[in-house]
Amino acid sequence: MAGPTTRGFAVLLIVLAGSACDNVEWGGVSVALQPPPDKIDTTAVADSATSAEPTGPVLPQGPAVFMGERLEGNRVRIRPVAEIGEDTLMTLPRDIDVPGSTELFARERRAPGTAFTLFAEGTRVGTVRLDSIATQPGLCSPVPVGFGPLEMVPDANEATRFIAVNQEVAGNRPYTPFVAPDHNFEQRTAALELAAQAVRQTGATFPGSILDMRADMQAFPMDGDPRGAFAGTFLYQDALRVGESLTEAAYDIFILGVAGGSGYRMGYLDYRPVSTGKGAQRFFESADWDGDGESEVLVELFGTQSRWMMALDRREGTWYKAFEESCEPLSISP
């Protein structure tokens, strides 16, 4: 999968943000350990985008990836994150850009009875068939959220967060044994070492204790590698919640630790000082949602007034930010 692309007016945005677009929390610095993927020439796309304007609501051309959360009563809530393109994630239609697109998307792609395949810890774990649709408030643009009963393999009953795709997109991907990994001593030690490295690399204020900064750590499978991988969130004078930071000096460091050599190396680093906009990050789930044989990662971000999502992917072994939701309106006219 490659980085985000713009496909003219059919490429629109959904965001987990505040009730108005002024509420979005942007900013920060994403730091990759290797050069980013080569830029793609978008001249032809830009030229074609100026040749026409939308005349009505639009649908994404491809399927979407969804985030899912388990509710009480063995029910699941899912909401769309982005459109799955060929080797890319793309933004979805929304009313702020083309009125009526959200309702059209809900009616055509999220109707009651629509089945979605659920993934957790990198493996297929179950199905949800929607029985109701509601609009989630408090976002830049209303988002159609689907609900339905959870049908899951018995050994995955403890799973609470999911990545979902339409059942036809999942096809015949097999059910494999579900294992909920727990970080081990080696991973915890490596996380502290990598976080200290990140503080030095970014020039962030060095805290009294790296361990005291650790706000979240989660181990997750990595394409059959028995050593797995882990994600760590390290916060300075902040918390993993929507709301103001404790001070203007606060910052967030998010890392992926991947197996390399005899231990773990830095796979991805994202540093976000509050001075450029709060964005406290937390690993949400991982799955191979595009069927390319490699798992991708969804990350949840907490700002001062909203939450939103971003996606991480790999190219030739290098992790990079492939997509991040935004509340900014998309320019669709010349």
JOVEN-V113899 format. One record per residue. N is the residue number from 1. RES is the residue in three letters. OMEGA is omega in degrees with one decimal (NA if undefined). D_FIRST is the distance of its C-alpha to the first C-alpha in Angstrom with 1 decimal. Layout:
n=N res=RES omega=OMEGA d_first=D_FIRST
n=N res=RES omega=OMEGA d_first=D_FIRST
//
This chain:
n=1 res=MET omega=-179.1 d_first=0.0
n=2 res=ALA omega=-178.2 d_first=3.8
n=3 res=GLY omega=-176.4 d_first=7.0
n=4 res=PRO omega=177.0 d_first=9.3
n=5 res=THR omega=178.1 d_first=11.1
n=6 res=THR omega=-177.6 d_first=14.6
n=7 res=ARG omega=177.7 d_first=15.9
n=8 res=GLY omega=-173.5 d_first=19.5
n=9 res=PHE omega=-178.7 d_first=21.5
n=10 res=ALA omega=179.1 d_first=19.4
n=11 res=VAL omega=-173.7 d_first=16.8
n=12 res=LEU omega=-168.3 d_first=18.7
n=13 res=LEU omega=167.4 d_first=18.6
n=14 res=ILE omega=-175.0 d_first=19.6
n=15 res=VAL omega=165.6 d_first=20.7
n=16 res=LEU omega=-175.6 d_first=22.5
n=17 res=ALA omega=-176.3 d_first=25.2
n=18 res=GLY omega=-175.0 d_first=28.9
n=19 res=SER omega=176.3 d_first=31.1
n=20 res=ALA omega=-173.5 d_first=30.9
n=21 res=CYS omega=176.7 d_first=28.3
n=22 res=ASP omega=-174.4 d_first=30.4
n=23 res=ASN omega=-175.5 d_first=29.6
n=24 res=VAL omega=178.4 d_first=26.0
n=25 res=GLU omega=178.6 d_first=25.4
n=26 res=TRP omega=173.8 d_first=23.3
n=27 res=GLY omega=-179.4 d_first=23.5
n=28 res=GLY omega=-177.7 d_first=22.9
n=29 res=VAL omega=173.6 d_first=21.2
n=30 res=SER omega=-176.7 d_first=17.9
n=31 res=VAL omega=176.3 d_first=18.5
n=32 res=ALA omega=-177.1 d_first=16.1
n=33 res=LEU omega=177.7 d_first=17.8
n=34 res=GLN omega=179.8 d_first=16.4
n=35 res=PRO omega=-179.8 d_first=15.8
n=36 res=PRO omega=178.2 d_first=12.7
n=37 res=PRO omega=-179.4 d_first=10.3
n=38 res=ASP omega=178.8 d_first=12.5
n=39 res=LYS omega=179.2 d_first=13.3
n=40 res=ILE omega=179.2 d_first=12.9
n=41 res=ASP omega=-178.1 d_first=16.3
n=42 res=THR omega=-177.4 d_first=16.6
n=43 res=THR omega=-177.8 d_first=20.4
n=44 res=ALA omega=178.7 d_first=20.5
n=45 res=VAL omega=-179.7 d_first=18.6
n=46 res=ALA omega=-179.9 d_first=20.9
n=47 res=ASP omega=-178.6 d_first=23.9
n=48 res=SER omega=-178.1 d_first=23.3
n=49 res=ALA omega=-177.8 d_first=22.7
n=50 res=THR omega=-174.5 d_first=26.2
n=51 res=SER omega=-178.7 d_first=27.9
n=52 res=ALA omega=176.6 d_first=28.1
n=53 res=GLU omega=-179.5 d_first=28.2
n=54 res=PRO omega=-179.8 d_first=27.4
n=55 res=THR omega=-179.7 d_first=30.6
n=56 res=GLY omega=-179.7 d_first=29.7
n=57 res=PRO omega=-178.3 d_first=27.3
n=58 res=VAL omega=175.9 d_first=23.8
n=59 res=LEU omega=171.9 d_first=21.3
n=60 res=PRO omega=-178.8 d_first=17.5
n=61 res=GLN omega=-178.0 d_first=16.8
n=62 res=GLY omega=177.3 d_first=14.4
n=63 res=PRO omega=-178.6 d_first=14.6
n=64 res=ALA omega=170.1 d_first=14.1
n=65 res=VAL omega=-175.7 d_first=13.3
n=66 res=PHE omega=169.3 d_first=16.6
n=67 res=MET omega=-178.5 d_first=18.2
n=68 res=GLY omega=179.4 d_first=21.4
n=69 res=GLU omega=-179.2 d_first=24.6
n=70 res=ARG omega=179.3 d_first=27.6
n=71 res=LEU omega=175.5 d_first=30.9
n=72 res=GLU omega=178.5 d_first=34.5
n=73 res=GLY omega=177.0 d_first=35.9
n=74 res=ASN omega=177.3 d_first=32.9
n=75 res=ARG omega=-177.8 d_first=31.0
n=76 res=VAL omega=173.1 d_first=27.4
n=77 res=ARG omega=177.1 d_first=26.2
n=78 res=ILE omega=176.8 d_first=22.7
n=79 res=ARG omega=-175.9 d_first=21.2
n=80 res=PRO omega=177.7 d_first=18.2
n=81 res=VAL omega=-175.7 d_first=15.5
n=82 res=ALA omega=174.7 d_first=13.0
n=83 res=GLU omega=177.6 d_first=12.1
n=84 res=ILE omega=176.2 d_first=9.3
n=85 res=GLY omega=177.6 d_first=8.4
n=86 res=GLU omega=-179.3 d_first=7.2
n=87 res=ASP omega=178.0 d_first=3.5
n=88 res=THR omega=166.4 d_first=4.5
n=89 res=LEU omega=-177.3 d_first=7.4
n=90 res=MET omega=-178.1 d_first=10.7
n=91 res=THR omega=-174.6 d_first=14.2
n=92 res=LEU omega=177.5 d_first=16.8
n=93 res=PRO omega=177.1 d_first=20.3
n=94 res=ARG omega=-172.7 d_first=23.1
n=95 res=ASP omega=-177.4 d_first=26.8
n=96 res=ILE omega=179.7 d_first=27.1
n=97 res=ASP omega=177.9 d_first=25.5
n=98 res=VAL omega=-176.6 d_first=26.7
n=99 res=PRO omega=178.0 d_first=29.5
n=100 res=GLY omega=-176.2 d_first=29.4
n=101 res=SER omega=-179.5 d_first=25.6
n=102 res=THR omega=178.9 d_first=25.4
n=103 res=GLU omega=179.4 d_first=28.4
n=104 res=LEU omega=179.2 d_first=27.1
n=105 res=PHE omega=179.0 d_first=23.7
n=106 res=ALA omega=-176.7 d_first=25.8
n=107 res=ARG omega=-174.1 d_first=28.2
n=108 res=GLU omega=-172.9 d_first=26.0
n=109 res=ARG omega=-174.7 d_first=23.1
n=110 res=ARG omega=-175.8 d_first=24.8
n=111 res=ALA omega=174.5 d_first=28.3
n=112 res=PRO omega=-176.1 d_first=30.4
n=113 res=GLY omega=178.5 d_first=29.9
n=114 res=THR omega=-176.2 d_first=26.2
n=115 res=ALA omega=177.5 d_first=24.7
n=116 res=PHE omega=175.7 d_first=21.6
n=117 res=THR omega=-176.4 d_first=20.4
n=118 res=LEU omega=175.7 d_first=20.2
n=119 res=PHE omega=174.3 d_first=18.4
n=120 res=ALA omega=-178.3 d_first=19.8
n=121 res=GLU omega=175.1 d_first=19.5
n=122 res=GLY omega=-177.0 d_first=16.7
n=123 res=THR omega=178.0 d_first=19.0
n=124 res=ARG omega=-174.3 d_first=20.1
n=125 res=VAL omega=-177.9 d_first=23.3
n=126 res=GLY omega=-174.9 d_first=24.6
n=127 res=THR omega=168.7 d_first=24.9
n=128 res=VAL omega=176.4 d_first=26.0
n=129 res=ARG omega=-172.6 d_first=27.7
n=130 res=LEU omega=173.3 d_first=28.3
n=131 res=ASP omega=177.4 d_first=31.9
n=132 res=SER omega=178.9 d_first=31.9
n=133 res=ILE omega=176.3 d_first=29.9
n=134 res=ALA omega=177.0 d_first=30.8
n=135 res=THR omega=-179.4 d_first=29.8
n=136 res=GLN omega=-177.7 d_first=28.8
n=137 res=PRO omega=173.4 d_first=31.0
n=138 res=GLY omega=179.4 d_first=30.5
n=139 res=LEU omega=179.7 d_first=27.3
n=140 res=CYS omega=177.6 d_first=26.9
n=141 res=SER omega=-177.7 d_first=26.6
n=142 res=PRO omega=-178.3 d_first=27.6
n=143 res=VAL omega=177.3 d_first=24.9
n=144 res=PRO omega=-179.0 d_first=25.7
n=145 res=VAL omega=-178.1 d_first=25.7
n=146 res=GLY omega=179.4 d_first=26.3
n=147 res=PHE omega=177.0 d_first=28.7
n=148 res=GLY omega=179.4 d_first=29.7
n=149 res=PRO omega=-178.1 d_first=31.2
n=150 res=LEU omega=172.3 d_first=29.2
n=151 res=GLU omega=-170.2 d_first=29.4
n=152 res=MET omega=176.5 d_first=28.2
n=153 res=VAL omega=-172.8 d_first=28.9
n=154 res=PRO omega=-174.2 d_first=31.9
n=155 res=ASP omega=-179.7 d_first=30.4
n=156 res=ALA omega=-175.8 d_first=27.8
n=157 res=ASN omega=-178.9 d_first=30.4
n=158 res=GLU omega=179.7 d_first=29.7
n=159 res=ALA omega=-178.5 d_first=26.1
n=160 res=THR omega=179.4 d_first=26.1
n=161 res=ARG omega=-172.1 d_first=22.5
n=162 res=PHE omega=163.1 d_first=19.9
n=163 res=ILE omega=-173.8 d_first=16.5
n=164 res=ALA omega=171.7 d_first=17.3
n=165 res=VAL omega=177.2 d_first=16.1
n=166 res=ASN omega=-174.6 d_first=18.7
n=167 res=GLN omega=-179.8 d_first=20.6
n=168 res=GLU omega=177.0 d_first=19.9
n=169 res=VAL omega=178.4 d_first=16.1
n=170 res=ALA omega=177.2 d_first=16.8
n=171 res=GLY omega=-176.6 d_first=19.2
n=172 res=ASN omega=176.9 d_first=21.1
n=173 res=ARG omega=-172.6 d_first=18.9
n=174 res=PRO omega=168.4 d_first=21.8
n=175 res=TYR omega=177.1 d_first=23.4
n=176 res=THR omega=-177.9 d_first=23.5
n=177 res=PRO omega=179.2 d_first=25.9
n=178 res=PHE omega=177.0 d_first=25.0
n=179 res=VAL omega=177.4 d_first=25.8
n=180 res=ALA omega=-175.5 d_first=25.7
n=181 res=PRO omega=174.9 d_first=25.4
n=182 res=ASP omega=-177.4 d_first=27.6
n=183 res=HIS omega=-178.1 d_first=27.3
n=184 res=ASN omega=-176.4 d_first=29.9
n=185 res=PHE omega=-179.7 d_first=32.2
n=186 res=GLU omega=179.7 d_first=30.1
n=187 res=GLN omega=179.0 d_first=27.0
n=188 res=ARG omega=177.7 d_first=29.2
n=189 res=THR omega=179.5 d_first=30.8
n=190 res=ALA omega=-179.8 d_first=27.6
n=191 res=ALA omega=178.6 d_first=26.4
n=192 res=LEU omega=179.7 d_first=29.6
n=193 res=GLU omega=-179.9 d_first=29.4
n=194 res=LEU omega=177.5 d_first=25.9
n=195 res=ALA omega=176.4 d_first=26.8
n=196 res=ALA omega=176.1 d_first=29.9
n=197 res=GLN omega=-179.1 d_first=27.9
n=198 res=ALA omega=178.0 d_first=25.7
n=199 res=VAL omega=178.9 d_first=28.9
n=200 res=ARG omega=-176.3 d_first=30.3
n=201 res=GLN omega=-177.0 d_first=27.2
n=202 res=THR omega=-177.1 d_first=26.9
n=203 res=GLY omega=179.9 d_first=30.6
n=204 res=ALA omega=176.2 d_first=30.8
n=205 res=THR omega=-178.6 d_first=34.2
n=206 res=PHE omega=-177.1 d_first=34.9
n=207 res=PRO omega=175.9 d_first=36.0
n=208 res=GLY omega=-178.0 d_first=39.0
n=209 res=SER omega=175.1 d_first=36.9
n=210 res=ILE omega=-179.3 d_first=33.2
n=211 res=LEU omega=179.5 d_first=33.9
n=212 res=ASP omega=178.8 d_first=35.2
n=213 res=MET omega=-172.9 d_first=32.0
n=214 res=ARG omega=-178.2 d_first=29.9
n=215 res=ALA omega=-179.0 d_first=29.2
n=216 res=ASP omega=174.7 d_first=26.7
n=217 res=MET omega=-178.9 d_first=25.3
n=218 res=GLN omega=173.2 d_first=23.3
n=219 res=ALA omega=177.3 d_first=22.5
n=220 res=PHE omega=-179.0 d_first=19.7
n=221 res=PRO omega=179.5 d_first=18.8
n=222 res=MET omega=171.5 d_first=16.3
n=223 res=ASP omega=175.0 d_first=15.6
n=224 res=GLY omega=177.6 d_first=19.2
n=225 res=ASP omega=-176.3 d_first=20.3
n=226 res=PRO omega=179.0 d_first=23.7
n=227 res=ARG omega=178.8 d_first=23.6
n=228 res=GLY omega=179.5 d_first=20.7
n=229 res=ALA omega=176.5 d_first=19.4
n=230 res=PHE omega=175.1 d_first=20.7
n=231 res=ALA omega=-179.7 d_first=20.1
n=232 res=GLY omega=174.8 d_first=23.0
n=233 res=THR omega=179.5 d_first=24.3
n=234 res=PHE omega=-174.7 d_first=27.2
n=235 res=LEU omega=175.2 d_first=29.2
n=236 res=TYR omega=178.9 d_first=32.1
n=237 res=GLN omega=179.7 d_first=34.7
n=238 res=ASP omega=-179.3 d_first=32.3
n=239 res=ALA omega=178.4 d_first=31.3
n=240 res=LEU omega=-179.9 d_first=28.4
n=241 res=ARG omega=171.9 d_first=29.6
n=242 res=VAL omega=-179.2 d_first=29.8
n=243 res=GLY omega=-178.4 d_first=32.7
n=244 res=GLU omega=174.3 d_first=34.1
n=245 res=SER omega=-178.2 d_first=33.7
n=246 res=LEU omega=179.1 d_first=36.9
n=247 res=THR omega=177.4 d_first=37.2
n=248 res=GLU omega=178.1 d_first=35.7
n=249 res=ALA omega=-175.7 d_first=34.9
n=250 res=ALA omega=175.0 d_first=32.4
n=251 res=TYR omega=178.4 d_first=28.9
n=252 res=ASP omega=171.4 d_first=25.9
n=253 res=ILE omega=178.7 d_first=24.0
n=254 res=PHE omega=-177.4 d_first=21.0
n=255 res=ILE omega=165.5 d_first=19.9
n=256 res=LEU omega=174.3 d_first=17.8
n=257 res=GLY omega=-178.2 d_first=20.0
n=258 res=VAL omega=-177.1 d_first=18.6
n=259 res=ALA omega=178.5 d_first=21.0
n=260 res=GLY omega=-178.1 d_first=22.0
n=261 res=GLY omega=-178.6 d_first=25.4
n=262 res=SER omega=-178.4 d_first=28.1
n=263 res=GLY omega=179.5 d_first=26.6
n=264 res=TYR omega=178.5 d_first=23.6
n=265 res=ARG omega=178.0 d_first=21.9
n=266 res=MET omega=177.3 d_first=20.1
n=267 res=GLY omega=-178.5 d_first=16.3
n=268 res=TYR omega=178.7 d_first=15.8
n=269 res=LEU omega=176.5 d_first=18.6
n=270 res=ASP omega=-178.8 d_first=19.1
n=271 res=TYR omega=-177.7 d_first=22.7
n=272 res=ARG omega=174.5 d_first=24.0
n=273 res=PRO omega=-179.1 d_first=27.8
n=274 res=VAL omega=179.9 d_first=29.5
n=275 res=SER omega=177.2 d_first=31.1
n=276 res=THR omega=178.7 d_first=28.0
n=277 res=GLY omega=-178.8 d_first=27.3
n=278 res=LYS omega=175.7 d_first=27.1
n=279 res=GLY omega=-179.8 d_first=23.7
n=280 res=ALA omega=-169.5 d_first=24.5
n=281 res=GLN omega=177.7 d_first=21.3
n=282 res=ARG omega=174.5 d_first=21.3
n=283 res=PHE omega=178.9 d_first=18.9
n=284 res=PHE omega=177.4 d_first=18.7
n=285 res=GLU omega=176.2 d_first=17.0
n=286 res=SER omega=177.3 d_first=14.2
n=287 res=ALA omega=174.6 d_first=13.0
n=288 res=ASP omega=-173.0 d_first=10.5
n=289 res=TRP omega=-179.4 d_first=10.3
n=290 res=ASP omega=175.0 d_first=8.1
n=291 res=GLY omega=-179.0 d_first=10.1
n=292 res=ASP omega=178.4 d_first=8.1
n=293 res=GLY omega=178.8 d_first=10.8
n=294 res=GLU omega=-179.9 d_first=9.5
n=295 res=SER omega=170.9 d_first=10.4
n=296 res=GLU omega=-175.8 d_first=8.9
n=297 res=VAL omega=170.3 d_first=11.7
n=298 res=LEU omega=-180.0 d_first=13.5
n=299 res=VAL omega=177.8 d_first=16.2
n=300 res=GLU omega=-178.9 d_first=19.3
n=301 res=LEU omega=179.5 d_first=21.2
n=302 res=PHE omega=177.3 d_first=24.9
n=303 res=GLY omega=-179.1 d_first=26.7
n=304 res=THR omega=-177.8 d_first=30.3
n=305 res=GLN omega=-173.1 d_first=30.4
n=306 res=SER omega=171.6 d_first=27.1
n=307 res=ARG omega=174.8 d_first=24.0
n=308 res=TRP omega=-174.0 d_first=20.4
n=309 res=MET omega=169.2 d_first=16.9
n=310 res=MET omega=-177.8 d_first=13.8
n=311 res=ALA omega=175.9 d_first=10.5
n=312 res=LEU omega=-179.9 d_first=9.3
n=313 res=ASP omega=-179.4 d_first=6.4
n=314 res=ARG omega=168.4 d_first=6.9
n=315 res=ARG omega=-178.3 d_first=7.0
n=316 res=GLU omega=176.3 d_first=10.3
n=317 res=GLY omega=-178.4 d_first=11.6
n=318 res=THR omega=176.9 d_first=11.3
n=319 res=TRP omega=177.6 d_first=10.5
n=320 res=TYR omega=176.9 d_first=10.0
n=321 res=LYS omega=-177.2 d_first=10.4
n=322 res=ALA omega=-174.5 d_first=7.5
n=323 res=PHE omega=171.1 d_first=10.3
n=324 res=GLU omega=179.6 d_first=14.0
n=325 res=GLU omega=178.8 d_first=16.7
n=326 res=SER omega=176.9 d_first=19.6
n=327 res=CYS omega=-177.7 d_first=23.0
n=328 res=GLU omega=176.1 d_first=23.5
n=329 res=PRO omega=178.6 d_first=24.5
n=330 res=LEU omega=177.5 d_first=22.4
n=331 res=SER omega=-176.1 d_first=24.6
n=332 res=ILE omega=178.3 d_first=24.8
n=333 res=SER omega=-177.9 d_first=27.8
n=334 res=PRO omega=NA d_first=28.6
//
